[in-house]
């Protein structure tokens, strides 16, 4: 909790970078992960947390959803995400930072660099092990939902 300038105490929404797999779980209704991922996006839509999407992931999501469900579904999915999430713009220096992180998978490293750029508290992913050694805190959607529930109780 933080004391505002007016003296009231209010919670600052958690800043969360959502990994591509979390968003695809929702859009493609991938069981068993879709329920937690959908609930997390719902919390973000209700402003109980602040959600971000790395800029490079927008085209990846469109491409994969288009292959699975067609062009109209991909356009709708991307449009819906852009209504709920803020996009982290990435520049050359962010891609250089990702290279310097030394992660096995470069796309994961770019996600980590985007997370660092905005100072997100957590990188929400289904594959926490992919971020081993990165200077970010990976958490599953379920773990973040539990934390949000704890925050709501205080």
N, C-alpha and C positions, 0 to 999 in steps of 0.2 A: 504494500500500500504506500501511496505517496500523498503528502499533504500538498494540496493545490495552493495557488496564490491567494485564493479566497479563504483558505483555512480548512476547507473540507478535505476529507480523506477519500481518495478514489484509487481504484486499481488502474495501472497503466496496462493496456492490452499487450499481451505477448506478441512479439514480432516473430513470425514463422516463415521460413522459406520452404515451400512444398516441392519436393522432388517430383520429377516427371511421373514416376511409378504411382505415386499417391493419386495424382490427377487422372491418370489412365485407369486406375482401379475404379474410380467413380464413373467416368465416362463410358467405359466398356463393361461396367458391372462385373468386375472380376471378383469371384468368390474365392476365399472367404474375406477378402480385405475391403471390399466395397462398403460394407456397413460403417466401419470406423472412419474410413476416409470421407464418406458422405456426411457423417455426423460432424466431423471436423470442419468441412466446408460450410456446413450449416452454421456452426458457431462463428466462423469468420464472417459469413454473410450477415449475422446478427451483431457483428462488431464486438464479440467477446474475445477476439484475437485479431491480430492484423496479419493478413496473409500476403505473401509475395510469391511470384513466379519468375524464374530466371528468363531473361529475354530470349536466349537461344532455344529454350524449351517450347516456346509457342509454335514454332514451325514443326518441331518434332511431333508435338501432340497433334497438330492438324494433319500431318502426313500419316501418322499411325491410325488415327480415327478414320480418316478418309479411306484408307485401305480396308479397314474392318467394317465400316458402316456407310461409306459413301460421302460425297462432297457436301451435301446439305447438312448431314449430321456433324461433320467436321467443322463446318463454318459456325453452326449453332453452338457446338461445344466450346470453341475458341471464344466466341462472342460472350457466352455465359461466364467463362473464366475471367475474361477481361472486365466484367461487371463487378466481380467479387474480389479479385486479387490485383495487387499493384505489380507492375512489371519492373524488374530490376534491369535497367539498361546496362549492357556490357560493352566495354571498350577494349582496345588492344592491351592495355595494362592489366585488365582483369584476366584476359586469356594468358598473359605472361605469368601472372601470379598463380594461375591454375597449373601451369607447367612446373613452376617452382615447388608446388606442394608435393610433387613426387608420388601421387596416387597411381595405382595400377591402371585405372580407367580414366582417361582424360575427361570424358563427359561428367563423371562424378567430381573430378577436380574443379571443373567449371562451376558446377552446382555449389561446391564448397566456397569458391571464390565469390560467387554471387551472395552467398550467405554472409561472408565476412564483409563484403562491401556495404551491406545495409545494417550490419550489427545485429542480425537476427539471433534470438536466444537459442532457437533450435532449427535444425535442418530436419524436416519431417520426411521420413523415408521408410520404406519397407526393408531396405537393405543396409542396416546400420553398419555391418561389417565392411561394406565398400568404402566407408569413410574412416576406417582405422588409420590413425596417424595424422588425420587432418585436424587443423585447429578449430573445429566446429563441434557442436554437440548434436549428434544425430539421435532422434527419438522416433518411435513409431507413432502412428496416428492414435492408437489406443492409449499410449503413455501420455500423450499431450492432452487427450480428452480427460484422463484422470486428473492431470494437473489443473486443467480448467475447472473441473468439478470441485477440487480442493479450494481453488481461489474463490469460487462462487460461495463456498460455505463460510469464508472468513469475512 
